[in-house]
Amino acid sequence: MDFLDTIPEYIFETIGFVAGICGCLVIAIQVIKEYKTEVTSSLSYGYIVGWAVIFVFWCFYGIRFDAMALTVTNAIATVLQITLFLVVLKKARLKQVEQNG
């Protein structure tokens, strides 16, 4: 791993921010898709919540080890994942009301 040691830390931080933001964009696309479509989501609550827990862990990991790219991008990903959960939950409840009402 001598090669990795020659790369400056700021390069890793920059690439980490770019990669993290790209990951957040993927989640944002899913949030928008779920919001716009009328059909009930095929995403399970366990899947959505599981990813939220993972993002929270990596956010705290970033805080603990002072890795700004991990902290910021995983905080954004956590907010997006919670938003996704709320959209999926709202759609499921609306479907339930339609079926019962």
Stockholm file with secondary structure:
# STOCKHOLM 1.0

chainA/1-101         MDFLDTIPEYIFETIGFVAGICGCLVIAIQVIKEYKTEVTSSLSYGYIVGWAVIFVFWCFYGIRFDAMALTVTNAIATVLQITLFLVVLKKARLKQVEQNG
#=GR chainA/1-101 SS CHHHHTSCHHHHHHHHHHHHHHHHHHHHHHHHHHHHCCSCCCCCHHHHHHHHHHHHHHHHHHHHTTCHHHHHHHHHHHHHHHHHHHHHHHHHHHHHHHHHC
#=GC SS_cons         CHHHHTSCHHHHHHHHHHHHHHHHHHHHHHHHHHHHCCSCCCCCHHHHHHHHHHHHHHHHHHHHTTCHHHHHHHHHHHHHHHHHHHHHHHHHHHHHHHHHC
//
